[in-house]
């Protein structure tokens, strides 16, 4: 299916959860606190997400999430 070719489908469940939190405007520190992770771990997830999504900024993640109606998904 075409959906399988979308970059967000390559994310792990945890990465997708963090992707949505980033797209909704949460900070790495806030994500780390909410998910009981170290800030370094949350930051590493962010780096992996940006790489897998082939984007260079959070703004591009937000644009992608909006274009694909992903912000309605629950975290």
C-alpha positions in Angstrom: 0.0 0.0 0.0 1.1 3.6 -0.5 0.9 4.2 3.3 3.7 1.8 3.8 6.0 4.1 1.8 5.4 7.1 4.1 8.4 8.0 6.3 6.5 7.9 9.6 5.6 4.2 9.1 9.3 3.4 9.5 9.4 4.8 13.0 9.2 2.5 16.0 6.2 2.8 18.3 8.3 4.8 20.8 9.7 7.0 18.0 6.2 7.6 16.7 5.0 8.6 20.2 7.8 11.1 20.5 7.3 12.3 17.0 3.7 13.3 17.8 4.8 14.9 21.1 7.5 17.0 19.2 4.9 17.9 16.5 2.5 19.1 19.2 5.2 21.4 20.6 6.6 19.5 23.5 10.2 20.1 24.4 12.8 17.3 24.6 13.0 17.9 28.4 9.2 17.8 28.7 9.1 14.6 26.7 11.8 13.0 28.9 10.0 13.9 32.1 6.6 12.7 30.8 8.0 9.4 29.5 10.5 8.8 32.4 13.5 9.0 30.1 16.8 10.8 30.4 17.0 14.0 28.4 19.9 12.3 26.4 17.6 9.4 25.5 14.8 11.6 24.4 17.3 13.7 22.4 18.6 10.5 20.7 15.1 9.5 19.8 14.6 13.0 18.3 17.8 12.7 16.2 16.7 9.2 14.9 13.2 10.5 14.1 14.6 13.5 12.1 16.9 11.1 10.2 14.3 8.5 9.4 11.8 11.2 8.4 14.6 12.9 6.3 13.8 16.3 7.7 16.0 18.9 9.2 13.8 20.6 11.7 10.9 20.3 14.1 9.0 22.8 11.8 9.3 20.3 9.0 8.0 17.5 11.3 5.0 19.7 12.2 4.3 20.4 8.6 4.5 16.6 7.8 2.2 15.7 10.7 -0.4 18.3 9.6 -0.3 17.3 6.0 -0.9 13.6 7.0 -3.5 14.4 9.7 -1.4 12.7 12.3 -2.0 15.1 15.2 -5.3 13.6 15.9 -3.6 10.3 16.9 -3.4 9.6 20.6 -0.1 9.5 22.5 
